[in-house]
Protein backbone atom coordinates (compact mmCIF):
# COMPACT_ATOMS: atom_id res chain seq x y z
CA UNK A 1 0.00 0.00 0.00
CA UNK A 2 2.88 2.34 0.71
CA UNK A 3 4.13 1.85 -2.86
CA UNK A 4 0.76 2.92 -4.28
CA UNK A 5 0.77 6.11 -2.24
CA UNK A 6 4.32 6.84 -3.41
CA UNK A 7 3.31 6.49 -7.07
CA UNK A 8 0.32 8.77 -6.52
CA UNK A 9 2.68 11.45 -5.17
CA UNK A 10 4.65 11.41 -8.43
CA UNK A 11 1.63 12.02 -10.65
CA UNK A 12 0.62 15.61 -11.44
CA UNK A 13 -2.61 16.71 -9.80
CA UNK A 14 -5.65 16.08 -11.97
CA UNK A 15 -7.57 19.09 -13.18
CA UNK A 16 -11.26 18.50 -12.69
CA UNK A 17 -13.94 19.76 -15.04
CA UNK A 18 -15.15 22.07 -12.30
CA UNK A 19 -11.71 23.69 -12.11
CA UNK A 20 -11.73 24.21 -15.88
CA UNK A 21 -15.31 25.50 -15.60
CA UNK A 22 -16.31 23.32 -18.54
CA UNK A 23 -19.01 20.69 -18.68
CA UNK A 24 -18.27 17.43 -20.53
CA UNK A 25 -19.08 17.64 -24.23
CA UNK A 26 -19.30 21.44 -24.19
CA UNK A 27 -17.20 23.92 -26.13
CA UNK A 28 -15.61 26.89 -24.39
CA UNK A 29 -16.59 30.49 -25.21
CA UNK A 30 -13.10 31.13 -26.59
CA UNK A 31 -13.47 28.21 -29.02
CA UNK A 32 -16.89 29.47 -30.07
CA UNK A 33 -15.51 32.96 -30.72
CA UNK A 34 -12.66 31.50 -32.80
CA UNK A 35 -15.13 29.45 -34.83
CA UNK A 36 -17.35 32.51 -35.31
CA UNK A 37 -14.40 34.55 -36.64
CA UNK A 38 -13.42 31.73 -39.02
CA UNK A 39 -17.03 31.46 -40.24
CA UNK A 40 -17.25 35.23 -40.84
CA UNK A 41 -14.00 35.20 -42.82
CA UNK A 42 -15.18 32.26 -44.93
CA UNK A 43 -18.56 33.85 -45.69
CA UNK A 44 -16.88 37.15 -46.60
CA UNK A 45 -14.42 35.51 -48.99
CA UNK A 46 -17.03 33.23 -50.53
CA UNK A 47 -19.52 36.04 -51.12
CA UNK A 48 -16.82 38.24 -52.67
CA UNK A 49 -15.71 35.42 -54.97
CA UNK A 50 -19.30 34.85 -56.08
CA UNK A 51 -20.21 38.52 -56.45
CA UNK A 52 -17.20 39.58 -58.54
CA UNK A 53 -17.92 37.49 -61.66
CA UNK A 54 -21.67 38.14 -61.40
CA UNK A 55 -21.07 41.90 -61.40
CA UNK A 56 -18.95 41.61 -64.54
CA UNK A 57 -21.58 39.46 -66.26
CA UNK A 58 -24.36 41.86 -65.30
CA UNK A 59 -22.40 44.83 -66.65
CA UNK A 60 -21.66 43.03 -69.91
CA UNK A 61 -25.34 42.06 -70.28
CA UNK A 62 -26.42 45.68 -69.78
CA UNK A 63 -23.89 46.84 -72.41
CA UNK A 64 -25.24 44.24 -74.82
CA UNK A 65 -28.88 45.07 -74.23
CA UNK A 66 -28.23 48.84 -74.50
CA UNK A 67 -26.58 48.29 -77.86
CA UNK A 68 -23.22 49.66 -76.68
CA UNK A 69 -21.45 46.71 -78.31
CA UNK A 70 -23.30 46.95 -81.60
CA UNK A 71 -26.79 46.38 -82.88
CA UNK A 72 -28.91 43.74 -81.14
CA UNK A 73 -30.96 41.48 -83.42
CA UNK A 74 -34.44 40.24 -82.46
CA UNK A 75 -33.24 36.85 -81.25
CA UNK A 76 -30.62 38.37 -78.94
CA UNK A 77 -33.01 41.08 -77.72
CA UNK A 78 -35.48 38.33 -76.75
CA UNK A 79 -32.75 36.47 -74.83
CA UNK A 80 -31.62 39.68 -73.09
CA UNK A 81 -35.20 40.41 -72.07
CA UNK A 82 -35.52 43.54 -74.15
C-alpha positions in Angstrom: 0.0 0.0 0.0 2.9 2.3 0.7 4.1 1.8 -2.9 0.8 2.9 -4.3 0.8 6.1 -2.2 4.3 6.8 -3.4 3.3 6.5 -7.1 0.3 8.8 -6.5 2.7 11.4 -5.2 4.7 11.4 -8.4 1.6 12.0 -10.6 0.6 15.6 -11.4 -2.6 16.7 -9.8 -5.6 16.1 -12.0 -7.6 19.1 -13.2 -11.3 18.5 -12.7 -13.9 19.8 -15.0 -15.2 22.1 -12.3 -11.7 23.7 -12.1 -11.7 24.2 -15.9 -15.3 25.5 -15.6 -16.3 23.3 -18.5 -19.0 20.7 -18.7 -18.3 17.4 -20.5 -19.1 17.6 -24.2 -19.3 21.4 -24.2 -17.2 23.9 -26.1 -15.6 26.9 -24.4 -16.6 30.5 -25.2 -13.1 31.1 -26.6 -13.5 28.2 -29.0 -16.9 29.5 -30.1 -15.5 33.0 -30.7 -12.7 31.5 -32.8 -15.1 29.4 -34.8 -17.3 32.5 -35.3 -14.4 34.6 -36.6 -13.4 31.7 -39.0 -17.0 31.5 -40.2 -17.3 35.2 -40.8 -14.0 35.2 -42.8 -15.2 32.3 -44.9 -18.6 33.9 -45.7 -16.9 37.2 -46.6 -14.4 35.5 -49.0 -17.0 33.2 -50.5 -19.5 36.0 -51.1 -16.8 38.2 -52.7 -15.7 35.4 -55.0 -19.3 34.8 -56.1 -20.2 38.5 -56.5 -17.2 39.6 -58.5 -17.9 37.5 -61.7 -21.7 38.1 -61.4 -21.1 41.9 -61.4 -18.9 41.6 -64.5 -21.6 39.5 -66.3 -24.4 41.9 -65.3 -22.4 44.8 -66.7 -21.7 43.0 -69.9 -25.3 42.1 -70.3 -26.4 45.7 -69.8 -23.9 46.8 -72.4 -25.2 44.2 -74.8 -28.9 45.1 -74.2 -28.2 48.8 -74.5 -26.6 48.3 -77.9 -23.2 49.7 -76.7 -21.4 46.7 -78.3 -23.3 47.0 -81.6 -26.8 46.4 -82.9 -28.9 43.7 -81.1 -31.0 41.5 -83.4 -34.4 40.2 -82.5 -33.2 36.8 -81.2 -30.6 38.4 -78.9 -33.0 41.1 -77.7 -35.5 38.3 -76.8 -32.8 36.5 -74.8 -31.6 39.7 -73.1 -35.2 40.4 -72.1 -35.5 43.5 -74.2 
